């Protein structure tokens, strides 16, 4: 018997950019990408007092952040 986990769909780049811009200091962008631990840490520190949120926004715009499965963000 094989224990297969369902693979979540590939994440959208524009959705991630918008989440990071508007809710990045709350870690919602990291939760969306599947990084639960980083999302909680970002939420508790309010985005590293804004610095972490800004760095994440720039990295997401440059498409340097994959989702939790290591897949690049999908640009339509």
C-alpha positions in Angstrom: 0.0 0.0 0.0 1.4 3.3 -1.0 1.0 6.4 1.2 0.8 9.2 -1.4 0.3 12.8 -0.3 -1.8 15.1 -2.6 0.4 17.7 -4.2 -1.0 21.3 -3.8 -1.3 23.3 -7.0 1.5 25.6 -8.1 1.3 29.0 -6.5 0.6 32.1 -8.5 3.3 34.9 -8.6 0.9 37.9 -8.8 -1.2 36.6 -5.9 2.0 36.2 -3.8 3.2 39.7 -4.7 -0.2 41.2 -3.7 -0.3 39.2 -0.4 3.3 40.2 0.4 2.6 43.9 -0.4 -0.6 44.2 1.6 -0.3 41.5 4.3 3.4 40.7 4.3 4.1 42.1 7.8 1.5 39.5 9.1 3.3 36.6 7.3 0.3 35.8 5.1 2.5 35.5 2.0 4.6 32.8 3.7 1.5 30.9 4.8 0.3 31.0 1.2 3.6 29.6 -0.1 3.4 26.7 2.5 6.0 27.9 4.9 3.9 27.7 8.1 6.9 28.1 10.5 8.2 31.2 8.7 4.7 32.6 8.6 4.2 32.3 12.3 7.7 33.8 13.0 6.9 36.7 10.6 3.5 37.2 12.3 5.0 37.3 15.8 7.7 39.8 14.8 5.4 41.9 12.6 7.5 41.1 9.6 10.8 41.7 11.4 9.6 45.3 12.2 9.0 45.7 8.5 12.5 44.9 7.3 11.8 41.2 6.7 8.5 42.1 5.0 10.3 44.5 2.6 13.1 42.0 1.8 10.5 39.3 1.1 8.5 41.6 -1.1 11.6 42.4 -3.2 12.7 38.7 -3.4 9.1 37.7 -4.5 9.0 40.4 -7.1 12.3 39.1 -8.5 10.8 35.6 -8.4 13.6 34.3 -6.1 11.3 32.6 -3.6 9.9 29.1 -4.4 6.9 27.5 -2.7 7.4 25.0 0.1 7.7 22.1 -2.5 10.6 23.9 -4.2 8.6 24.8 -7.3 9.0 28.3 -8.8 6.0 30.6 -8.7 3.7 30.5 -11.7 3.6 33.6 -13.9 0.6 33.8 -16.2 
